[in-house]
Every structure is written in C-alpha cells, then in structure tokens.
Amino acid sequence: SLADSAMGFACMTVLSPSQMGTTVEFKIGFFKAVRMPDRLLATARILAHGRNLYFLECEIRNSKRQLVAKAASTCKAVSSEVRK
C-alpha cells in the first residue's frame, strides 16, 4: 500500500487537474522484514512515460536506510470528469 500510494502521488505531479491516475500493473519485491517501531521511507519516481501510460519505481527503506522493498508499476492517466 505504501509503495502504490507513493507511486500514485509521483504520477499525480505530472497530470493535469482534469486527470487522475489509476494503477494498471504493480509488482513488488520484499528484501528484509520490517518490525515495529521501525519507520519507513518510500521514494518514488517516474522512469518513462508515453501519452497516457507512466512507468514508475519505488524504493522503501527502513530507518537504517536499508532497502526493504522495491516496487514497479504502470499508471494510466484517465479523465477525472464524471460523464453523463
């Protein structure tokens, strides 16, 4: 959920106000266990895009800056206007 949200927010930074992004593909790899009360930092970025599709990646690190997960997703830009 954290990775999907981070990549969603990254995608939103390049969309127009009349658009929203929806995840059409998502993959994640987990590398280390996370235990309470560890804090996580998700860093997402857009790697490539076309007219309507954006390919993103996200790294999730713990408070020791160790990589605990890495995700990739494809986000599609769609109109946020309600059609009647």
Secondary structure as the mmCIF struct_conf table of DSSP 4:
data_model
#
loop_
_struct_conf.conf_type_id
_struct_conf.id
_struct_conf.beg_label_comp_id
_struct_conf.beg_label_asym_id
_struct_conf.beg_label_seq_id
_struct_conf.end_label_comp_id
_struct_conf.end_label_asym_id
_struct_conf.end_label_seq_id
HELX_RH_AL_P HELX_RH_AL_P1 LEU A 2 MET A 12
TURN_TY1_P TURN_TY1_P1 THR A 13 VAL A 14
BEND BEND1 LEU A 15 LEU A 15
TURN_TY1_P TURN_TY1_P2 PRO A 17 SER A 18
STRN STRN1 GLN A 19 PHE A 30
BEND BEND2 LYS A 32 LYS A 32
TURN_TY1_P TURN_TY1_P3 MET A 36 PRO A 37
STRN STRN2 LEU A 41 HIS A 49
BEND BEND3 ARG A 51 ASN A 52
STRN STRN3 LEU A 53 ARG A 61
TURN_TY1_P TURN_TY1_P4 SER A 63 LYS A 64
STRN STRN4 LEU A 67 SER A 79
BEND BEND4 GLU A 81 GLU A 81
HELX_LH_PP_P HELX_LH_PP_P1 VAL A 82 ARG A 83
#
